[in-house]
Amino acid sequence: MNSHHGSTVVVDGVVIGVVVGVVVGVVGGIASGKSLVTRVLEECGAKVISADAIAHDVLREPEMIDLLVSAFGQTILSDAAPLTSQTIDRRKLGAMVFGPSEEKIKHRKRLESIVHPRIRQIARTELQTLKATGQVDLIVLDAPLLIEGGWLPYCDRVLFVDTPDATRQRLAMARGWSEQEWRVRESAQVSLEEKRKVATDILSNDGTLIELEQRVREFAKHCRGKP
């Protein structure tokens, strides 16, 4: 973990700068409400850096497409895209890397080794820019695989969203996932116990939406040192 206000942060051997705000990473199980928590923090004035949004952009880069096709073959390309404009089909790629089998684990590690350094490079640049302005007091690092992707060194605080399994399963199915797909994707991530272990803060999501939003707002005040 990095120290808080007034400390110099070094990530991957690069000095990001002096911390003028708190960088928060949000973790939890699949469909635990992490996106909602991030949105409420943003409404509280936090600046959000989305690793998923960065990943979407990275997967459109011609150089990245070439690297992934070389690693996984033409089958990961979208059938709908014109031949002159190849694009990655995220669902096809996901089917290749998500799952407990040794082959899929191997593919997933290879995918992470190709994509994650580029995503971190872009996020690091965004963090550096935000910190250089001196105007940001709260930054949310929104990364679906915060631990697996090597994002922990960027975070001052890690917030674990603690949501009952039954609620998460219901929300996952509302996304159109089967129970099996939900469990397969969950098994591909670090366990909930490990996520809870690295967390500096626990946010209980076992009540109403209004209660959750209120707890998130209290957490934002706490990060800013306000009563």
Number of C-alpha atoms within 10 A of each C-alpha: 13 18 13 17 13 11 12 14 19 14 14 11 7 9 12 20 17 17 24 21 21 22 25 25 25 27 26 25 22 20 21 22 22 23 13 15 21 22 17 19 23 16 11 15 14 21 19 17 19 16 22 14 12 16 17 13 11 18 19 14 12 13 10 16 18 15 14 21 14 10 13 15 11 13 13 20 20 18 12 9 12 9 9 6 9 17 19 23 16 14 11 13 19 14 13 17 21 20 20 13 11 9 12 17 16 11 18 19 12 15 17 15 12 15 17 18 13 16 22 20 12 17 19 19 12 14 20 17 13 19 19 15 9 12 10 17 18 22 24 22 24 21 22 20 16 23 17 15 17 13 19 19 14 23 20 20 22 23 22 25 26 20 20 13 13 9 14 17 19 13 16 19 14 11 10 10 14 13 12 9 16 17 15 14 17 18 13 17 18 15 13 16 9 10 21 18 11 16 17 14 15 16 17 15 22 13 9 9 12 9 13 20 17 13 17 24 17 16 18 21 14 11 17 13 8 9 6
